[in-house]
Amino acid sequence: MGKNLIGKQWRMRRREFIVAFLALSVLGCTSSQAPAPPPIKLEVTIPGTSTDKIKTTLVSEMQKRKFRIVNETQSEMSFEQPAGSEVLKSLPETDIGKAPIERVTYTIKPIAGDIRVSSEIALISKAGSPQEKKIDISQSAEAQTVQSVLDKIVGK
């Protein structure tokens, strides 16, 4: 009789374990995290304008935001300013080094009569040195500032 009692207890415990495992498995499936928001795409396409008009507007809008132009080619413009405290708060201190710079780069491409302008935002530490480090912050709060510049270009 002792063996039967031990066998019954073991089977009961096994059933309890299986039921608990299945319940937790189902719970885990239904309580997953909300999906991450889609990445922000900092890009606009402008019909009926010229590259020169876009570049003039970019310079004007970025200067209003205290950025200075640091590089310009036919298809790209880069603007920089010392990184603001809001940008710095969003990153671990070890990633940024001393005197980081916020850089916004606009790429300008003619496409079938229109012009596409896309942008990238990065935090640069040790700018201009061989150890320059670039951290993409295109998905940060700064994206709203860059998007407002792109919106101004579309409106002009």
OpenMM code with the backbone's topology and positions (N, CA, C; nanometers):
from openmm import Vec3, app, unit

residues = "MET GLY LYS ASN LEU ILE GLY LYS GLN TRP ARG MET ARG ARG ARG GLU PHE ILE VAL ALA PHE LEU ALA LEU SER VAL LEU GLY CYS THR SER SER GLN ALA PRO ALA PRO PRO PRO ILE LYS LEU GLU VAL THR ILE PRO GLY THR SER THR ASP LYS ILE LYS THR THR LEU VAL SER GLU MET GLN LYS ARG LYS PHE ARG ILE VAL ASN GLU THR GLN SER GLU MET SER PHE GLU GLN PRO ALA GLY SER GLU VAL LEU LYS SER LEU PRO GLU THR ASP ILE GLY LYS ALA PRO ILE GLU ARG VAL THR TYR THR ILE LYS PRO ILE ALA GLY ASP ILE ARG VAL SER SER GLU ILE ALA LEU ILE SER LYS ALA GLY SER PRO GLN GLU LYS LYS ILE ASP ILE SER GLN SER ALA GLU ALA GLN THR VAL GLN SER VAL LEU ASP LYS ILE VAL GLY LYS".split()
positions = [
    Vec3(0.0821, -0.1188, 0.0000),
    Vec3(0.0000, 0.0000, 0.0000),
    Vec3(0.0867, 0.1254, 0.0000),
    Vec3(0.2037, 0.1206, 0.0660),
    Vec3(0.2931, 0.2353, 0.0710),
    Vec3(0.3387, 0.2780, -0.0674),
    Vec3(0.3653, 0.1750, -0.1546),
    Vec3(0.4089, 0.2065, -0.2905),
    Vec3(0.2973, 0.2737, -0.3691),
    Vec3(0.1737, 0.2257, -0.3539),
    Vec3(0.0600, 0.2861, -0.4232),
    Vec3(0.0403, 0.4309, -0.3823),
    Vec3(0.0541, 0.4573, -0.2552),
    Vec3(0.0377, 0.5932, -0.2048),
    Vec3(0.1467, 0.6848, -0.2611),
    Vec3(0.2683, 0.6383, -0.2625),
    Vec3(0.3791, 0.7174, -0.3176),
    Vec3(0.3584, 0.7386, -0.4681),
    Vec3(0.3166, 0.6347, -0.5372),
    Vec3(0.2905, 0.6455, -0.6814),
    Vec3(0.1803, 0.7467, -0.7116),
    Vec3(0.0727, 0.7436, -0.6299),
    Vec3(-0.0378, 0.8391, -0.6494),
    Vec3(0.0091, 0.9819, -0.6237),
    Vec3(0.0849, 1.0006, -0.5188),
    Vec3(0.1347, 1.1348, -0.4872),
    Vec3(0.2246, 1.1867, -0.6001),
    Vec3(0.3085, 1.0985, -0.6511),
    Vec3(0.3989, 1.1394, -0.7591),
    Vec3(0.3203, 1.1779, -0.8843),
    Vec3(0.2191, 1.0970, -0.9197),
    Vec3(0.1366, 1.1279, -1.0373),
    Vec3(0.0607, 1.2593, -1.0182),
    Vec3(0.0103, 1.2831, -0.8959),
    Vec3(-0.0618, 1.4075, -0.8666),
    Vec3(0.0325, 1.5269, -0.8817),
    Vec3(0.1515, 1.5162, -0.8277),
    Vec3(0.2499, 1.6246, -0.8372),
    Vec3(0.2872, 1.6500, -0.9839),
    Vec3(0.3033, 1.5414, -1.0585),
    Vec3(0.3369, 1.5540, -1.1995),
    Vec3(0.2255, 1.6263, -1.2750),
    Vec3(0.1009, 1.5897, -1.2464),
    Vec3(-0.0131, 1.6568, -1.3109),
    Vec3(-0.0168, 1.8042, -1.2739),
    Vec3(0.0038, 1.8330, -1.1451),
    Vec3(0.0047, 1.9731, -1.1011),
    Vec3(0.1142, 2.0520, -1.1736),
    Vec3(0.2302, 1.9903, -1.1867),
    Vec3(0.3411, 2.0556, -1.2560),
    Vec3(0.3050, 2.0826, -1.4029),
    Vec3(0.2489, 1.9832, -1.4696),
    Vec3(0.2118, 1.9989, -1.6108),
    Vec3(0.1063, 2.1074, -1.6270),
    Vec3(0.0049, 2.1075, -1.5428),
    Vec3(-0.1009, 2.2100, -1.5488),
    Vec3(-0.0406, 2.3489, -1.5261),
    Vec3(0.0459, 2.3611, -1.4247),
    Vec3(0.1096, 2.4908, -1.3962),
    Vec3(0.1951, 2.5352, -1.5147),
    Vec3(0.2705, 2.4419, -1.5721),
    Vec3(0.3558, 2.4742, -1.6862),
    Vec3(0.2721, 2.5231, -1.8048),
    Vec3(0.1655, 2.4531, -1.8357),
    Vec3(0.0789, 2.4926, -1.9469),
    Vec3(0.0130, 2.6282, -1.9209),
    Vec3(-0.0312, 2.6504, -1.7981),
    Vec3(-0.0949, 2.7785, -1.7646),
    Vec3(0.0041, 2.8930, -1.7814),
    Vec3(0.1252, 2.8737, -1.7329),
    Vec3(0.2268, 2.9795, -1.7465),
    Vec3(0.2664, 2.9996, -1.8926),
    Vec3(0.2705, 2.8932, -1.9693),
    Vec3(0.3033, 2.9049, -2.1122),
    Vec3(0.1996, 2.9888, -2.1854),
    Vec3(0.0730, 2.9616, -2.1587),
    Vec3(-0.0352, 3.0383, -2.2213),
    Vec3(-0.0289, 3.1836, -2.1763),
    Vec3(-0.0068, 3.2056, -2.0471),
    Vec3(0.0043, 3.3414, -1.9944),
    Vec3(0.1196, 3.4161, -2.0607),
    Vec3(0.2313, 3.3499, -2.0783),
    Vec3(0.3471, 3.4123, -2.1409),
    Vec3(0.3192, 3.4535, -2.2838),
    Vec3(0.2412, 3.3751, -2.3542),
    Vec3(0.2085, 3.4072, -2.4932),
    Vec3(0.1168, 3.5277, -2.5035),
    Vec3(0.0269, 3.5438, -2.4078),
    Vec3(-0.0705, 3.6518, -2.4176),
    Vec3(-0.0212, 3.7819, -2.3566),
    Vec3(0.0832, 3.7772, -2.2765),
    Vec3(0.1280, 3.9001, -2.2122),
    Vec3(0.2589, 3.9512, -2.2708),
    Vec3(0.2764, 3.9350, -2.3999),
    Vec3(0.3988, 3.9834, -2.4630),
    Vec3(0.3978, 4.1355, -2.4690),
    Vec3(0.5146, 4.1916, -2.4869),
    Vec3(0.5274, 4.3373, -2.4908),
    Vec3(0.4635, 4.3933, -2.6169),
    Vec3(0.4239, 4.5192, -2.6074),
    Vec3(0.3679, 4.5867, -2.7246),
    Vec3(0.4776, 4.5997, -2.8296),
    Vec3(0.4422, 4.5911, -2.9567),
    Vec3(0.5450, 4.6023, -3.0602),
    Vec3(0.6087, 4.7412, -3.0585),
    Vec3(0.7355, 4.7457, -3.0938),
    Vec3(0.8073, 4.8734, -3.0977),
    Vec3(0.7495, 4.9596, -3.2105),
    Vec3(0.7487, 5.0909, -3.1912),
    Vec3(0.6982, 5.1765, -3.2977),
    Vec3(0.7893, 5.1658, -3.4202),
    Vec3(0.7333, 5.1861, -3.5388),
    Vec3(0.8166, 5.1763, -3.6587),
    Vec3(0.9224, 5.2866, -3.6587),
    Vec3(1.0385, 5.2586, -3.7171),
    Vec3(1.1428, 5.3608, -3.7202),
    Vec3(1.0968, 5.4843, -3.7980),
    Vec3(1.1444, 5.5974, -3.7531),
    Vec3(1.1119, 5.7227, -3.8202),
    Vec3(1.1986, 5.7335, -3.9447),
    Vec3(1.1367, 5.7602, -4.0577),
    Vec3(1.2107, 5.7746, -4.1823),
    Vec3(1.2173, 5.9234, -4.2144),
    Vec3(1.3329, 5.9813, -4.2001),
    Vec3(1.3520, 6.1244, -4.2220),
    Vec3(1.3831, 6.1480, -4.3693),
    Vec3(1.2747, 6.1596, -4.4466),
    Vec3(1.2903, 6.1696, -4.5919),
    Vec3(1.1673, 6.2359, -4.6527),
    Vec3(1.1904, 6.3192, -4.7520),
    Vec3(1.0807, 6.3801, -4.8278),
    Vec3(1.1170, 6.3801, -4.9761),
    Vec3(1.0149, 6.3829, -5.0596),
    Vec3(1.0347, 6.3970, -5.2038),
    Vec3(0.9629, 6.5242, -5.2462),
    Vec3(1.0360, 6.6124, -5.3154),
    Vec3(0.9818, 6.7422, -5.3522),
    Vec3(0.9741, 6.7528, -5.5049),
    Vec3(0.8538, 6.7738, -5.5565),
    Vec3(0.8402, 6.7909, -5.7016),
    Vec3(0.8628, 6.9370, -5.7419),
    Vec3(0.9107, 6.9558, -5.8627),
    Vec3(0.9181, 7.0901, -5.9219),
    Vec3(1.0055, 7.1908, -5.8505),
    Vec3(1.1218, 7.1527, -5.8070),
    Vec3(1.2136, 7.2469, -5.7435),
    Vec3(1.3557, 7.2155, -5.7884),
    Vec3(1.4489, 7.2954, -5.7443),
    Vec3(1.5887, 7.2728, -5.7817),
    Vec3(1.6721, 7.2386, -5.6584),
    Vec3(1.7841, 7.1773, -5.6831),
    Vec3(1.8766, 7.1443, -5.5747),
    Vec3(1.9232, 7.2710, -5.5048),
    Vec3(1.9472, 7.3770, -5.5805),
    Vec3(1.9932, 7.5032, -5.5206),
    Vec3(1.8900, 7.5612, -5.4239),
    Vec3(1.7627, 7.5572, -5.4607),
    Vec3(1.6583, 7.6075, -5.3703),
    Vec3(1.6533, 7.5248, -5.2413),
    Vec3(1.6672, 7.3950, -5.2556),
    Vec3(1.6650, 7.3075, -5.1381),
    Vec3(1.7839, 7.3389, -5.0480),
    Vec3(1.9015, 7.3536, -5.1067),
    Vec3(2.0212, 7.3827, -5.0274),
    Vec3(2.0097, 7.5174, -4.9564),
    Vec3(1.9558, 7.6171, -5.0247),
    Vec3(1.9377, 7.7493, -4.9641),
    Vec3(1.8432, 7.7400, -4.8440),
    Vec3(1.7343, 7.6664, -4.8606),
    Vec3(1.6389, 7.6487, -4.7512),
    Vec3(1.7020, 7.5717, -4.6358),
    Vec3(1.7783, 7.4675, -4.6657),
    Vec3(1.8460, 7.3912, -4.5610),
    Vec3(1.9391, 7.4801, -4.4790),
    Vec3(2.0198, 7.5601, -4.5475),
    Vec3(2.1137, 7.6485, -4.4769),
    Vec3(2.0370, 7.7444, -4.3865),
    Vec3(1.9328, 7.8052, -4.4400),
    Vec3(1.8530, 7.9012, -4.3632),
    Vec3(1.7910, 7.8360, -4.2393),
    Vec3(1.7263, 7.7213, -4.2580),
    Vec3(1.6576, 7.6537, -4.1476),
    Vec3(1.7548, 7.6010, -4.0428),
    Vec3(1.8662, 7.5492, -4.0863),
    Vec3(1.9632, 7.4952, -3.9904),
    Vec3(2.0339, 7.6078, -3.9139),
    Vec3(2.0577, 7.7196, -3.9782),
    Vec3(2.1179, 7.8330, -3.9067),
    Vec3(2.0223, 7.8870, -3.8001),
    Vec3(1.8936, 7.8854, -3.8263),
    Vec3(1.7946, 7.9267, -3.7257),
    Vec3(1.8033, 7.8373, -3.6020),
    Vec3(1.8464, 7.7145, -3.6211),
    Vec3(1.8566, 7.6170, -3.5119),
    Vec3(1.9990, 7.6087, -3.4557),
    Vec3(2.0816, 7.7084, -3.4897),
    Vec3(2.2189, 7.7222, -3.4362),
    Vec3(2.3180, 7.6180, -3.4889),
    Vec3(2.2888, 7.5581, -3.6032),
    Vec3(2.3836, 7.4670, -3.6667),
    Vec3(2.4684, 7.5459, -3.7662),
    Vec3(2.5907, 7.5003, -3.7863),
    Vec3(2.6763, 7.5620, -3.8885),
    Vec3(2.7075, 7.4565, -3.9939),
    Vec3(2.7237, 7.5011, -4.1161),
    Vec3(2.7532, 7.4075, -4.2245),
    Vec3(2.9009, 7.3689, -4.2160),
    Vec3(2.9283, 7.2396, -4.2282),
    Vec3(3.0663, 7.1913, -4.2190),
    Vec3(3.1109, 7.1176, -4.3450),
    Vec3(3.0167, 7.0771, -4.4280),
    Vec3(3.0537, 7.0056, -4.5502),
    Vec3(2.9417, 7.0205, -4.6524),
    Vec3(2.9822, 7.0451, -4.7762),
    Vec3(2.8831, 7.0532, -4.8840),
    Vec3(2.9424, 6.9961, -5.0114),
    Vec3(2.8683, 6.9036, -5.0707),
    Vec3(2.9014, 6.8511, -5.2023),
    Vec3(2.7763, 6.8677, -5.2880),
    Vec3(2.7810, 6.8210, -5.4096),
    Vec3(2.6645, 6.8315, -5.4976),
    Vec3(2.5437, 6.7579, -5.4389),
    Vec3(2.5689, 6.6461, -5.3711),
    Vec3(2.4568, 6.5633, -5.3246),
    Vec3(2.4452, 6.5510, -5.1727),
    Vec3(2.5263, 6.6265, -5.0970),
    Vec3(2.5215, 6.6120, -4.9522),
    Vec3(2.5583, 6.7414, -4.8818),
    Vec3(2.4915, 6.7643, -4.7681),
    Vec3(2.5241, 6.8787, -4.6826),
    Vec3(2.5246, 6.8311, -4.5385),
    Vec3(2.6289, 6.8707, -4.4639),
    Vec3(2.6376, 6.8349, -4.3223),
    Vec3(2.6433, 6.9606, -4.2375),
    Vec3(2.5694, 6.9573, -4.1269),
    Vec3(2.5632, 7.0683, -4.0322),
    Vec3(2.5995, 7.0146, -3.8943),
    Vec3(2.6655, 7.0991, -3.8136),
    Vec3(2.7034, 7.0570, -3.6789),
    Vec3(2.6775, 7.1670, -3.5774),
    Vec3(2.6640, 7.1220, -3.4531),
    Vec3(2.6579, 7.2104, -3.3367),
    Vec3(2.6987, 7.1277, -3.2153),
    Vec3(2.7433, 7.1941, -3.1077),
    Vec3(2.7697, 7.1169, -2.9859),
    Vec3(2.6420, 7.0446, -2.9433),
    Vec3(2.6574, 6.9221, -2.8994),
    Vec3(2.5403, 6.8423, -2.8606),
    Vec3(2.4711, 6.9048, -2.7403),
    Vec3(2.3392, 6.9162, -2.7490),
    Vec3(2.2593, 6.9728, -2.6405),
    Vec3(2.2389, 6.8737, -2.5275),
    Vec3(2.1956, 6.9248, -2.4143),
    Vec3(2.1785, 6.8406, -2.2954),
    Vec3(2.0728, 6.7328, -2.3159),
    Vec3(1.9681, 6.7601, -2.3920),
    Vec3(1.8637, 6.6598, -2.4153),
    Vec3(1.9203, 6.5395, -2.4900),
    Vec3(2.0048, 6.5657, -2.5875),
    Vec3(2.0664, 6.4577, -2.6640),
    Vec3(2.1589, 6.3772, -2.5732),
    Vec3(2.2363, 6.4474, -2.4926),
    Vec3(2.3329, 6.3811, -2.4050),
    Vec3(2.2652, 6.2949, -2.2993),
    Vec3(2.1496, 6.3396, -2.2506),
    Vec3(2.0764, 6.2626, -2.1482),
    Vec3(2.0313, 6.1267, -2.2010),
    Vec3(2.0112, 6.1166, -2.3310),
    Vec3(1.9571, 5.9933, -2.3880),
    Vec3(2.0618, 5.8847, -2.4089),
    Vec3(2.1887, 5.9146, -2.3821),
    Vec3(2.2942, 5.8163, -2.4052),
    Vec3(2.3773, 5.7918, -2.2803),
    Vec3(2.4309, 5.6713, -2.2663),
    Vec3(2.5218, 5.6460, -2.1544),
    Vec3(2.6473, 5.7321, -2.1682),
    Vec3(2.6976, 5.7814, -2.0584),
    Vec3(2.8126, 5.8717, -2.0600),
    Vec3(2.9346, 5.8091, -2.1264),
    Vec3(2.9499, 5.6797, -2.1144),
    Vec3(3.0662, 5.6138, -2.1723),
    Vec3(3.0659, 5.6188, -2.3246),
    Vec3(2.9511, 5.6356, -2.3845),
    Vec3(2.9430, 5.6373, -2.5301),
    Vec3(2.9830, 5.7699, -2.5928),
    Vec3(2.9824, 5.8788, -2.5169),
    Vec3(2.9911, 6.0086, -2.5817),
    Vec3(3.1249, 6.0794, -2.5734),
    Vec3(3.2047, 6.0503, -2.4757),
    Vec3(3.3334, 6.1178, -2.4646),
    Vec3(3.3156, 6.2643, -2.4283),
    Vec3(3.4200, 6.3430, -2.4557),
    Vec3(3.4178, 6.4854, -2.4210),
    Vec3(3.3787, 6.5696, -2.5426),
    Vec3(3.3068, 6.6761, -2.5161),
    Vec3(3.2652, 6.7739, -2.6176),
    Vec3(3.2056, 6.7094, -2.7432),
    Vec3(3.1008, 6.6285, -2.7275),
    Vec3(3.0400, 6.5663, -2.8457),
    Vec3(2.9687, 6.6699, -2.9331),
    Vec3(2.9563, 6.6357, -3.0588),
    Vec3(2.8955, 6.7235, -3.1589),
    Vec3(2.7747, 6.6511, -3.2179),
    Vec3(2.6689, 6.7264, -3.2386),
    Vec3(2.5521, 6.6733, -3.3084),
    Vec3(2.5686, 6.7073, -3.4555),
    Vec3(2.5599, 6.6059, -3.5406),
    Vec3(2.5763, 6.6269, -3.6851),
    Vec3(2.4507, 6.5807, -3.7579),
    Vec3(2.3996, 6.6683, -3.8441),
    Vec3(2.2851, 6.6335, -3.9283),
    Vec3(2.3343, 6.6374, -4.0722),
    Vec3(2.3175, 6.5257, -4.1405),
    Vec3(2.3614, 6.5156, -4.2797),
    Vec3(2.2393, 6.4947, -4.3683),
    Vec3(2.2280, 6.5789, -4.4686),
    Vec3(2.1191, 6.5688, -4.5663),
    Vec3(2.1770, 6.5178, -4.6975),
    Vec3(2.1100, 6.4182, -4.7540),
    Vec3(2.1475, 6.3660, -4.8842),
    Vec3(2.0411, 6.4101, -4.9832),
    Vec3(2.0850, 6.4676, -5.0948),
    Vec3(1.9940, 6.5255, -5.1942),
    Vec3(2.0126, 6.4490, -5.3251),
    Vec3(1.9037, 6.3847, -5.3727),
    Vec3(1.9120, 6.3019, -5.4928),
    Vec3(1.7993, 6.3375, -5.5899),
    Vec3(1.8337, 6.3762, -5.7121),
    Vec3(1.7290, 6.3921, -5.8142),
    Vec3(1.6759, 6.2540, -5.8548),
    Vec3(1.5431, 6.2405, -5.8582),
    Vec3(1.4801, 6.1142, -5.8968),
    Vec3(1.3607, 6.1448, -5.9871),
    Vec3(1.3734, 6.1146, -6.1130),
    Vec3(1.2642, 6.1278, -6.2110),
    Vec3(1.1929, 6.2628, -6.2024),
    Vec3(1.2655, 6.3715, -6.2099),
    Vec3(1.2054, 6.5047, -6.2087),
    Vec3(1.1776, 6.5604, -6.0695),
    Vec3(1.1821, 6.4770, -5.9703),
    Vec3(1.1644, 6.5210, -5.8313),
    Vec3(1.3012, 6.5203, -5.7627),
    Vec3(1.3023, 6.5715, -5.6408),
    Vec3(1.4252, 6.5660, -5.5631),
    Vec3(1.3929, 6.5033, -5.4275),
    Vec3(1.4667, 6.3992, -5.3941),
    Vec3(1.4483, 6.3323, -5.2650),
    Vec3(1.5558, 6.3823, -5.1688),
    Vec3(1.5103, 6.4233, -5.0503),
    Vec3(1.6017, 6.4683, -4.9453),
    Vec3(1.5830, 6.3743, -4.8271),
    Vec3(1.6924, 6.3105, -4.7874),
    Vec3(1.6876, 6.2239, -4.6696),
    Vec3(1.7911, 6.2754, -4.5700),
    Vec3(1.7737, 6.2395, -4.4454),
    Vec3(1.8659, 6.2911, -4.3447),
    Vec3(1.9051, 6.1839, -4.2454),
    Vec3(2.0170, 6.2089, -4.1816),
    Vec3(2.0707, 6.1217, -4.0779),
    Vec3(2.1192, 6.2119, -3.9651),
    Vec3(2.0932, 6.1717, -3.8420),
    Vec3(2.1378, 6.2493, -3.7261),
    Vec3(2.2343, 6.1607, -3.6479),
    Vec3(2.3485, 6.2178, -3.6130),
    Vec3(2.4481, 6.1406, -3.5386),
    Vec3(2.5124, 6.2265, -3.4310),
    Vec3(2.5568, 6.1589, -3.3272),
    Vec3(2.6353, 6.2228, -3.2230),
    Vec3(2.7799, 6.1812, -3.2495),
    Vec3(2.8682, 6.2796, -3.2570),
    Vec3(3.0076, 6.2539, -3.2912),
    Vec3(3.0955, 6.2885, -3.1719),
    Vec3(3.1780, 6.1939, -3.1308),
    Vec3(3.2776, 6.2245, -3.0286),
    Vec3(3.4144, 6.2185, -3.0950),
    Vec3(3.5041, 6.2987, -3.0461),
    Vec3(3.6393, 6.3103, -3.1023),
    Vec3(3.6336, 6.3454, -3.2509),
    Vec3(3.5492, 6.4434, -3.2847),
    Vec3(3.5282, 6.4826, -3.4236),
    Vec3(3.6597, 6.5226, -3.4896),
    Vec3(3.6797, 6.4756, -3.6117),
    Vec3(3.7971, 6.5113, -3.6899),
    Vec3(3.9212, 6.4308, -3.6573),
    Vec3(3.9170, 6.3494, -3.5544),
    Vec3(4.0345, 6.2699, -3.5182),
    Vec3(4.0213, 6.1289, -3.5768),
    Vec3(4.1309, 6.0560, -3.5819),
    Vec3(4.1219, 5.9179, -3.6313),
    Vec3(4.0312, 5.8301, -3.5442),
    Vec3(4.0124, 5.8685, -3.4176),
    Vec3(3.9264, 5.7911, -3.3279),
    Vec3(3.7821, 5.8416, -3.3284),
    Vec3(3.7449, 5.9224, -3.4271),
    Vec3(3.6086, 5.9760, -3.4322),
    Vec3(3.5082, 5.8617, -3.4181),
    Vec3(3.4107, 5.8828, -3.3306),
    Vec3(3.3073, 5.7826, -3.3055),
    Vec3(3.1723, 5.8429, -3.3408),
    Vec3(3.0938, 5.7701, -3.4173),
    Vec3(2.9638, 5.8176, -3.4647),
    Vec3(2.8546, 5.7290, -3.4060),
    Vec3(2.7582, 5.7920, -3.3378),
    Vec3(2.6454, 5.7195, -3.2790),
    Vec3(2.5179, 5.7703, -3.3471),
    Vec3(2.4482, 5.6809, -3.4144),
    Vec3(2.3248, 5.7181, -3.4844),
    Vec3(2.2169, 5.7536, -3.3831),
    Vec3(2.1617, 5.8734, -3.3949),
    Vec3(2.0520, 5.9152, -3.3063),
    Vec3(1.9302, 5.9579, -3.3892),
    Vec3(1.9181, 5.8998, -3.5079),
    Vec3(1.8070, 5.9341, -3.5974),
    Vec3(1.6706, 5.8978, -3.5411),
    Vec3(1.6661, 5.8107, -3.4418),
    Vec3(1.5386, 5.7727, -3.3808),
    Vec3(1.5149, 5.8455, -3.2487),
    Vec3(1.5947, 5.9472, -3.2195),
    Vec3(1.5819, 6.0211, -3.0938),
    Vec3(1.4820, 6.1358, -3.1078),
    Vec3(1.4671, 6.2121, -3.0017),
    Vec3(1.3776, 6.3285, -3.0041),
    Vec3(1.4241, 6.4320, -3.1061),
    Vec3(1.5520, 6.4320, -3.1393),
    Vec3(1.6051, 6.5262, -3.2386),
    Vec3(1.5432, 6.5042, -3.3760),
    Vec3(1.4880, 6.3871, -3.3990),
    Vec3(1.4250, 6.3581, -3.5276),
    Vec3(1.3105, 6.4552, -3.5564),
    Vec3(1.2419, 6.5017, -3.4526),
    Vec3(1.1325, 6.5984, -3.4726),
    Vec3(1.1855, 6.7300, -3.5278),
    Vec3(1.3015, 6.7731, -3.4794),
    Vec3(1.3619, 6.8971, -3.5296),
    Vec3(1.3967, 6.8823, -3.6771),
    Vec3(1.4597, 6.7705, -3.7108),
    Vec3(1.4990, 6.7477, -3.8504),
    Vec3(1.3755, 6.7325, -3.9381),
    Vec3(1.2727, 6.6651, -3.8872),
    Vec3(1.1496, 6.6516, -3.9648),
    Vec3(1.0858, 6.7879, -3.9916),
    Vec3(1.0925, 6.8788, -3.8961),
    Vec3(1.0360, 7.0131, -3.9179),
    Vec3(1.1144, 7.0878, -4.0273),
    Vec3(1.2445, 7.0649, -4.0350),
    Vec3(1.3235, 7.1250, -4.1436),
    Vec3(1.2799, 7.0658, -4.2775),
    Vec3(1.2625, 6.9350, -4.2826),
    Vec3(1.2166, 6.8705, -4.4068),
    Vec3(1.0784, 6.9216, -4.4461),
    Vec3(0.9912, 6.9417, -4.3477),
    Vec3(0.8576, 6.9939, -4.3761),
    Vec3(0.8657, 7.1346, -4.4347),
    Vec3(0.9589, 7.2160, -4.3861),
    Vec3(0.9777, 7.3513, -4.4393),
    Vec3(1.0219, 7.3465, -4.5845),
    Vec3(1.1090, 7.2503, -4.6170),
    Vec3(1.1556, 7.2366, -4.7554),
    Vec3(1.0395, 7.2036, -4.8470),
    Vec3(0.9539, 7.1131, -4.8035),
    Vec3(0.8384, 7.0740, -4.8851),
    Vec3(0.7451, 7.1936, -4.9053),
    Vec3(0.7313, 7.2763, -4.8027),
    Vec3(0.6426, 7.3932, -4.8094),
    Vec3(0.6942, 7.5056, -4.8957),
    Vec3(0.8232, 7.5087, -4.9251),
    Vec3(0.8816, 7.6212, -5.0032),
    Vec3(0.8637, 7.5994, -5.1499),
] * unit.nanometer
topology = app.Topology()
chain = topology.addChain("A")
for resn in residues:
    res = topology.addResidue(resn, chain)
    for name in ("N", "CA", "C"):
        topology.addAtom(name, app.Element.getBySymbol(name[0]), res)
